[in-house]
Amino acid sequence: MASRSPRDIYEDYLGRRKAILRALTQDAEKFWHQCDPQKENLCLYGYNDGTWAVDLPAEEVPPEAPEPALGINFARDGMERSAWISLVAVHSDSWLLALAFYKGARLNREEREELFSLINKLPTCYEVVSGRVKQSVGGPTTNVGGLKRPGGPGGPSRTAPARAARQGDDDGEDIAGGSADWEDGEGDPCPSCGRLYRTEEFWIACDFCDTWYCGRCAKMTEKKASQMKQWRCNQCSGIQ
């Protein structure tokens, strides 16, 4: 197993967590239909590129890495949908932590503490889908003009509203009890403090990694951002 830093493992955790949340919220209807109880034991996989899949577990024993909870599809029709989603969220949180500490098995004590501290700043998937942590129902919009939308390395920055709202489920049902509307970035926490986006707050995106930060952690104001062509986060600047 290749040696990784706490930050590397955290970034992997962050991407997989985002994928899990997408499956349980934005893509909940699609996720529901893929978890057919008539099929074999299925697992929910979250990948570090933000994508997810419902699939059979790996055949090798033991597997290369910890596997997600097996057989999530069997409880689908025996529970209320919101309760089932919350149950999958709890098992997904357990998997995300197991995978993170599997990858961090060779870290020393201080590095393990750093990794746990980074992860612990974020709300769990269960806290988000159950409503225990308030999840934003919209990304940056015109009422927070000045938010920057990255155009990629060397590309032009665009101001809000650059994130177009996307409709949720066709029937308008919301799994967690909120709005069915979704925008890119919904529920994404600030990677520095773990705070979830709120429409009344100013946030800014790095023009190089497309990661959104709250204005406080970025030490940035709407006025200052409007005068900049590009903004680079500390991670991309090499500042720890």
C-alpha positions as CSV (number, residue, x, y, z in Angstrom):
1,M,0.0,0.0,0.0
2,A,1.5,3.3,-1.1
3,S,2.3,5.8,1.6
4,R,-0.1,8.7,1.7
5,S,-0.3,12.0,3.6
6,P,-3.3,12.8,5.8
7,R,-4.3,15.5,3.2
8,D,-4.2,12.9,0.4
9,I,-6.5,10.5,2.3
10,Y,-8.8,13.3,3.3
11,E,-9.2,14.4,-0.3
12,D,-10.1,10.9,-1.2
13,Y,-12.6,10.8,1.6
14,L,-14.0,14.1,0.5
15,G,-14.6,13.0,-3.1
16,R,-16.2,9.7,-2.0
17,R,-18.4,11.5,0.6
18,K,-19.6,13.9,-2.1
19,A,-20.5,11.0,-4.3
20,I,-22.5,9.3,-1.5
21,L,-24.4,12.5,-0.8
22,R,-25.2,12.9,-4.4
23,A,-26.6,9.4,-4.6
24,L,-28.7,9.9,-1.5
25,T,-30.0,13.4,-2.3
26,Q,-29.8,14.7,-5.9
27,D,-29.8,11.3,-7.5
28,A,-32.1,9.7,-4.9
29,E,-34.7,8.6,-7.4
30,K,-32.1,7.0,-9.7
31,F,-30.5,5.4,-6.6
32,W,-33.9,4.0,-5.5
33,H,-34.6,2.3,-8.8
34,Q,-31.1,0.7,-9.0
35,C,-31.5,-0.9,-5.6
36,D,-34.0,-3.5,-6.8
37,P,-34.7,-6.1,-4.0
38,Q,-35.1,-8.7,-6.6
39,K,-31.4,-8.4,-7.5
40,E,-28.4,-9.9,-5.6
41,N,-26.7,-8.3,-2.7
42,L,-25.8,-4.8,-3.8
43,C,-23.5,-2.1,-2.4
44,L,-23.4,1.7,-2.8
45,Y,-19.9,2.7,-3.9
46,G,-18.7,6.3,-3.8
47,Y,-15.7,7.2,-5.9
48,N,-13.2,10.0,-5.3
49,D,-14.1,11.7,-8.6
50,G,-17.6,12.4,-7.2
51,T,-19.4,9.6,-9.1
52,W,-21.3,6.7,-7.5
53,A,-22.5,3.2,-8.5
54,V,-24.7,0.5,-7.1
55,D,-22.9,-2.8,-7.8
56,L,-22.1,-6.2,-6.5
57,P,-19.2,-6.5,-4.1
58,A,-15.7,-7.6,-5.1
59,E,-15.3,-11.4,-5.5
60,E,-11.9,-11.7,-3.9
61,V,-11.7,-12.5,-0.2
62,P,-10.5,-10.6,1.6
63,P,-11.2,-7.6,-0.7
64,E,-8.5,-5.1,-1.7
65,A,-10.1,-2.5,0.6
66,P,-13.1,-2.4,3.0
67,E,-16.3,-2.9,1.1
68,P,-19.6,-0.9,1.6
69,A,-22.5,-2.4,3.4
70,L,-23.8,-5.5,1.6
71,G,-27.5,-6.0,0.6
72,I,-28.8,-2.4,1.0
73,N,-31.4,-3.3,-1.7
74,F,-33.1,-5.9,0.4
75,A,-34.5,-3.4,2.9
76,R,-35.7,-0.9,0.3
77,D,-39.4,-1.9,0.1
78,G,-39.7,-2.8,3.8
79,M,-39.0,0.7,5.1
80,E,-40.2,4.2,4.6
81,R,-38.1,5.7,1.9
82,S,-36.6,8.5,4.1
83,A,-35.7,5.9,6.8
84,W,-34.1,3.6,4.3
85,I,-32.0,6.5,2.9
86,S,-30.9,7.4,6.4
87,L,-30.0,3.8,7.1
88,V,-27.9,3.6,3.9
89,A,-26.3,7.0,5.0
90,V,-25.2,5.5,8.3
91,H,-23.7,2.5,6.7
92,S,-22.0,4.7,4.1
93,D,-20.5,6.9,6.9
94,S,-19.1,3.7,8.5
95,W,-17.6,2.6,5.2
96,L,-16.1,6.0,4.5
97,L,-14.4,6.1,7.9
98,A,-13.2,2.5,7.5
99,L,-11.7,3.2,4.1
100,A,-10.0,6.3,5.3
101,F,-8.3,4.6,8.2
102,Y,-7.5,1.6,6.1
103,K,-5.6,4.0,3.8
104,G,-4.1,5.7,6.8
105,A,-3.0,2.6,8.6
106,R,0.7,3.5,8.2
107,L,0.3,7.0,9.5
108,N,1.9,7.9,12.8
109,R,-0.1,9.2,15.8
110,E,0.1,12.9,14.9
111,E,-0.9,12.2,11.3
112,R,-3.8,10.1,12.4
113,E,-5.0,12.9,14.6
114,E,-4.7,15.3,11.7
115,L,-6.7,13.0,9.4
116,F,-9.4,12.6,12.0
117,S,-9.5,16.3,12.7
118,L,-10.0,17.0,9.0
119,I,-12.8,14.4,8.7
120,N,-14.5,15.4,11.9
121,K,-15.0,19.0,10.8
122,L,-17.5,17.7,8.2
123,P,-21.1,16.7,9.0
124,T,-21.7,13.0,8.4
125,C,-23.8,11.8,5.5
126,Y,-26.5,10.8,8.0
127,E,-26.6,14.2,9.5
128,V,-27.1,15.8,6.1
129,V,-29.8,13.4,4.8
130,S,-31.7,13.2,8.1
131,G,-31.8,17.0,8.4
132,R,-29.8,17.1,11.6
133,V,-27.5,19.5,9.9
134,K,-29.2,22.2,7.8
135,Q,-28.4,21.6,4.1
136,S,-28.5,24.5,1.8
137,V,-31.2,24.3,-0.9
138,G,-29.3,26.3,-3.5
139,G,-25.8,27.2,-4.4
140,P,-24.5,30.7,-5.1
141,T,-27.2,32.8,-6.8
142,T,-27.8,36.4,-7.7
143,N,-28.5,37.5,-4.1
144,V,-24.8,36.9,-3.4
145,G,-23.4,38.5,-6.6
146,G,-19.7,38.6,-6.7
147,L,-19.2,34.9,-6.1
148,K,-16.6,33.7,-8.6
149,R,-17.1,30.7,-10.8
150,P,-13.7,29.3,-12.0
151,G,-13.0,28.9,-15.7
152,G,-10.1,26.5,-15.0
153,P,-6.4,27.1,-14.8
154,G,-5.6,30.2,-16.8
155,G,-9.3,30.6,-17.9
156,P,-11.6,33.5,-17.2
157,S,-13.6,33.7,-14.0
158,R,-17.3,34.2,-14.2
159,T,-19.6,35.9,-11.7
160,A,-22.8,34.5,-10.3
161,P,-25.2,33.2,-11.3
162,A,-23.0,30.7,-13.0
163,R,-24.4,27.6,-11.3
164,A,-27.6,26.8,-13.0
165,A,-30.3,25.2,-10.9
166,R,-31.2,21.6,-11.8
167,Q,-34.5,20.1,-11.0
168,G,-34.7,17.1,-8.6
169,D,-37.0,14.1,-8.8
170,D,-39.8,14.3,-11.4
171,D,-42.4,13.8,-8.7
172,G,-40.9,16.6,-6.6
173,E,-40.3,14.3,-3.6
174,D,-37.4,15.2,-1.4
175,I,-35.7,12.4,0.5
176,A,-34.5,14.6,3.4
177,G,-37.6,16.7,3.7
178,G,-36.4,19.9,2.0
179,S,-36.6,21.3,-1.5
180,A,-36.2,19.0,-4.5
181,D,-34.3,21.6,-6.4
182,W,-30.6,21.1,-6.5
183,E,-27.6,23.2,-7.6
184,D,-24.0,22.2,-8.1
185,G,-22.3,22.6,-4.7
186,E,-25.4,22.1,-2.6
187,G,-24.4,20.6,0.7
188,D,-20.7,20.9,-0.1
189,P,-18.9,22.1,3.1
190,C,-16.1,24.5,3.2
191,P,-13.0,22.3,3.2
192,S,-11.4,24.5,5.8
193,C,-14.1,24.8,8.5
194,G,-16.7,22.3,7.4
195,R,-19.5,24.9,7.3
196,L,-22.3,24.3,4.8
197,Y,-23.2,26.9,2.2
198,R,-25.9,29.3,3.1
199,T,-27.5,31.7,0.5
200,E,-26.9,34.8,2.7
201,E,-23.2,34.2,2.9
202,F,-20.4,35.1,0.5
203,W,-18.4,32.1,-0.8
204,I,-15.6,32.0,-3.4
205,A,-14.3,29.3,-5.7
206,C,-10.6,28.6,-6.4
207,D,-9.9,29.1,-10.1
208,F,-7.6,26.2,-10.2
209,C,-9.2,23.3,-8.3
210,D,-12.9,24.5,-8.5
211,T,-13.3,24.1,-4.7
212,W,-15.6,26.5,-2.9
213,Y,-14.6,28.2,0.4
214,C,-16.5,30.4,2.7
215,G,-15.4,34.0,2.7
216,R,-14.2,33.9,6.2
217,C,-11.7,31.0,5.6
218,A,-10.7,32.5,2.3
219,K,-10.1,35.9,4.0
220,M,-12.0,37.3,1.1
221,T,-14.9,39.8,0.7
222,E,-17.4,40.2,-2.2
223,K,-15.9,43.6,-3.0
224,K,-12.3,42.3,-3.0
225,A,-13.3,39.3,-5.1
226,S,-15.0,41.4,-7.8
227,Q,-11.7,43.3,-8.3
228,M,-9.7,40.0,-8.9
229,K,-9.3,38.2,-12.2
230,Q,-8.3,34.9,-10.4
231,W,-8.2,33.5,-6.9
232,R,-6.1,30.6,-5.8
233,C,-6.7,28.7,-2.5
234,N,-4.0,27.9,-0.1
235,Q,-4.0,24.3,-1.2
236,C,-3.2,25.3,-4.8
237,S,-0.8,27.9,-3.6
238,G,1.1,25.3,-1.7
239,I,0.4,26.9,1.7
240,Q,-0.5,24.5,4.4
